[in-house]
Amino acid sequence: ISKPKFHFLVHLPAYIRRFGPAIVFSTERYESFNHVFRLSCIHSNRQAPSRDTCRIFAHQDTVKHIATGGYWYDPTVK
């Protein structure tokens, strides 16, 4: 059983003043991803939403890979 360490919260304000924002506890990056996920669910056919979401993410990742100059290795080309 894991018990949370709430005593750490007593020291958190001093750590923030000394070291800056508590990056480990930041959630903005992950919460902004909710918008992308929600949009992919809206554009689903509602028959297989998990499959549709995976296909949308795979397509987005492929486009990102090509747009950033990525390539696929082809062992037949010398």
Beta strands, then each sheet from edge to edge (+ up, - down):
end
